[in-house]
Amino acid sequence: GFIVGAVAGVLVGEQVEKASQLDDVIAELDQSKSNQQTLEMEIADLHSSKNIEPSTAPSNADWITQGLTLNLMFTTNSAKLSDSDLAMIKRLSEVLTEYPELNIKLDGYADPRGNEEANFQLSLRRTQTIESAFESLGITASRLSIKAHGETQAKIGDIDSYSMDRRVSMSFFSNAAEVVAQN
């Protein structure tokens, strides 16, 4: 009986000690939860007390537009924009308005038919036409970089390949990455 009583006493003692430790752990957990709630409230107060302007908030514009190039195609010896081209420029101007840190680089090209100077002037008129369209929609010239290439990158080939040479390529860059505009 003595041995059974001693063993039972030890087991009960261990259970009481574990229960006491469990109570301590529960109390610590409750205190941690309370601290967490207090910190979350302080963080929320800090966020609401900051008056961050939308234009200074970081955006995803860089990674969204990274590597994105759009081409507007032209007919032979023309710098005229189609209605669908104008609609695309309008949509792009809305994106530029939403992301004021974004800019556009316009690279104009021509096919190799005709003389070199005329092709250069044609590619320049194409970029200027698009630049004017953006400006008419409220995008300032300082956000647009234009470069005429003429026929310098044209592929001598058939009529189908010439159609791919008559274009203005639009690529995006941010104020932080203005180096792209100098390429």
C-alpha positions in Angstrom: 0.0 0.0 0.0 2.8 2.3 0.9 4.5 1.9 -2.5 1.2 2.3 -4.4 0.5 5.5 -2.4 4.0 6.9 -3.1 3.7 6.2 -6.8 0.2 7.7 -6.9 1.5 10.8 -5.0 4.3 11.3 -7.4 1.9 11.0 -10.4 -0.6 13.4 -8.9 2.2 15.8 -8.1 3.5 15.7 -11.6 0.0 16.3 -12.9 -0.5 19.3 -10.6 2.9 20.7 -11.7 2.0 20.3 -15.4 -1.4 21.9 -14.8 0.4 24.8 -13.1 2.8 25.1 -16.0 -0.1 25.0 -18.4 -1.8 27.8 -16.6 1.4 29.9 -16.9 1.6 29.2 -20.6 -2.0 30.1 -21.1 -1.5 33.4 -19.2 1.6 34.2 -21.3 -0.3 33.4 -24.5 -3.2 35.7 -23.4 -0.6 38.4 -22.7 1.0 37.9 -26.1 -2.4 38.2 -27.8 -3.1 41.4 -26.0 0.3 42.8 -27.0 -0.3 41.8 -30.6 -3.7 43.5 -30.7 -2.2 46.7 -29.1 0.6 46.7 -31.7 -1.8 46.1 -34.6 -3.9 49.1 -33.4 -0.7 51.3 -33.2 0.2 50.2 -36.7 -3.2 51.1 -38.0 -3.1 54.5 -36.3 0.3 55.1 -37.9 -1.0 54.2 -41.3 -4.1 56.4 -40.9 -2.1 59.3 -39.5 0.3 59.4 -42.6 -1.0 61.5 -45.4 0.5 59.7 -48.4 -0.3 61.3 -51.7 -1.2 58.8 -54.4 1.6 60.0 -56.6 4.2 59.3 -54.0 3.0 55.8 -53.1 5.1 53.1 -54.7 3.4 51.5 -57.7 3.8 48.4 -59.8 4.2 50.3 -63.0 7.8 49.3 -63.6 7.3 45.6 -63.4 3.9 45.7 -65.2 5.5 47.5 -68.2 9.0 46.0 -68.1 9.8 44.6 -71.6 6.4 45.7 -73.0 6.6 47.2 -76.5 3.6 48.2 -78.5 3.7 48.8 -82.3 1.5 51.1 -84.3 1.5 50.2 -87.9 1.2 52.6 -90.9 0.4 52.4 -94.5 2.9 53.2 -97.2 4.1 56.8 -97.1 1.6 57.8 -94.4 1.8 59.1 -90.9 -1.9 59.1 -90.4 -3.4 57.3 -87.3 -6.4 55.0 -87.7 -9.3 55.1 -85.3 -8.2 52.0 -83.6 -4.7 53.6 -83.1 -6.3 56.7 -81.6 -8.4 54.5 -79.3 -5.2 52.7 -78.1 -3.4 56.0 -77.5 -6.4 57.1 -75.5 -6.2 54.0 -73.3 -2.5 54.4 -72.9 -2.9 58.0 -71.9 -5.3 56.9 -69.1 -2.6 54.5 -67.9 0.0 57.3 -68.0 -2.4 59.5 -66.0 -2.8 56.8 -63.4 0.9 56.2 -63.2 2.6 59.6 -63.4 6.1 58.0 -63.0 5.7 56.3 -66.4 6.9 57.7 -69.7 6.9 56.5 -73.2 9.6 56.2 -75.8 8.5 56.4 -79.4 10.8 54.9 -82.1 9.7 55.6 -85.6 10.6 53.4 -88.6 10.0 53.3 -92.4 10.4 50.6 -95.0 13.5 50.8 -97.4 11.6 52.0 -100.4 12.2 55.6 -101.3 15.3 57.6 -100.5 17.0 57.6 -97.1 16.2 61.2 -96.2 12.5 60.9 -97.1 12.2 57.8 -95.0 13.9 59.5 -92.1 11.5 62.4 -92.3 8.5 60.0 -92.7 9.5 58.1 -89.5 9.9 61.4 -87.7 6.4 62.5 -88.8 5.0 59.2 -87.5 6.5 59.7 -84.0 5.4 63.4 -84.0 1.9 62.4 -84.9 1.7 60.0 -82.0 3.3 62.5 -79.7 0.7 65.1 -80.7 -2.1 62.6 -80.0 -0.8 62.0 -76.5 -0.4 65.7 -75.9 -4.0 66.3 -77.0 -5.0 63.9 -74.3 -3.1 65.7 -71.6 0.2 63.9 -71.6 3.0 66.4 -71.5 5.8 66.3 -74.0 8.3 65.9 -71.2 6.9 62.4 -70.7 7.4 61.4 -74.3 10.8 60.7 -75.9 10.8 60.4 -79.7 13.5 59.1 -82.1 13.3 58.6 -85.8 15.2 55.8 -87.3 14.1 56.0 -90.9 14.9 52.8 -92.8 18.1 52.0 -90.8 16.5 48.9 -89.3 14.4 47.9 -92.3 14.6 44.4 -93.8 15.0 44.2 -97.5 12.5 41.7 -98.7 9.0 41.4 -100.0 5.9 43.6 -99.5 4.9 41.7 -96.4 8.2 42.4 -94.6 7.9 46.1 -95.6 4.6 46.4 -93.8 6.3 45.4 -90.6 8.9 48.2 -91.1 6.3 50.9 -91.2 5.7 51.4 -87.5 6.3 53.3 -84.4 7.3 51.2 -81.4 6.3 52.4 -78.0 8.1 51.3 -74.9 7.7 52.4 -71.4 10.2 53.7 -68.9 9.9 55.3 -65.5 11.4 58.5 -64.2 13.8 56.3 -62.2 15.0 54.6 -65.3 15.4 57.5 -67.7 18.6 55.8 -69.0 16.3 53.7 -71.2 15.2 56.8 -73.1 18.8 57.5 -74.2 19.3 54.2 -76.0 
